[in-house]
Amino acid sequence: MSDTVRFLTRRAAVSAALLLTLAGAFPAMTQPAPTPPTVRHTAPDRDHPYVGLWVTADRYVRHELLPNGRYDEARGQRESAYRGRYEVRGTQIDYWDDTGFTADGVFVDENTLHHGGMVFRRVR
């Protein structure tokens, strides 16, 4: 075996040993990143205090919070203009529209919702 071949073989062995050592020292570099835990969203039930129909004063926007954690919003003559899921935490509401955008709002009292720069009142 020539000196060049011996040198290259030894260099390859050292490189392999170094890679194996680094892999042990830095396992995150050799293993895929862990999958983040699945966040489970709990949907309000029929008795949830905010489930129901909410409307603007002119009734142009009608926002229905369904008991299955979904919402359906009508605008003017357009029924189901926006649909998606929602989650309520305390007085905060977060929306995830089926088209991909998100929004939020706050219940300022049991009959008033502020959302998207609008004021909604509950319809009983």
Residue pairs with C-beta under 8 A, 6 or more apart in sequence:
1 9
22 29
23 29
23 30
41 69
41 85
41 87
42 69
42 87
43 67
43 68
43 69
43 70
43 85
43 87
44 50
44 51
44 65
44 67
44 69
44 88
45 51
45 67
46 67
48 67
48 88
49 110
50 65
50 88
50 93
50 107
50 113
51 65
51 66
51 67
52 64
52 65
52 122
52 123
52 124
53 62
53 63
53 64
53 65
53 122
53 123
54 62
54 63
54 64
54 65
54 113
54 120
54 121
54 122
54 123
55 61
55 62
55 63
55 120
55 121
55 123
56 62
56 118
56 119
56 120
56 121
57 119
57 121
60 75
60 76
61 73
61 74
61 75
61 118
61 120
62 73
62 74
62 75
63 71
63 73
63 113
63 115
63 120
64 71
64 72
64 73
64 74
65 71
65 86
66 72
69 85
69 86
69 87
70 83
70 84
70 85
70 86
71 82
71 83
71 84
71 85
71 86
71 95
72 80
72 82
72 83
73 80
73 81
73 82
73 83
74 80
74 81
75 81
75 82
82 97
82 98
82 99
83 97
83 98
84 95
84 96
84 97
84 98
84 99
85 95
85 96
86 93
86 94
86 95
86 96
87 93
87 94
88 107
91 106
91 107
91 108
92 104
92 105
92 106
93 104
93 105
93 106
93 107
93 113
93 115
94 102
94 103
94 104
95 102
95 103
95 104
95 105
95 115
96 102
97 103
103 115
103 116
104 115
105 113
105 114
105 115
105 116
106 113
106 114
106 115
107 113
108 114
110 122
111 121
111 122
112 119
112 120
112 121
112 122
113 119
113 120
113 121
113 122
114 120
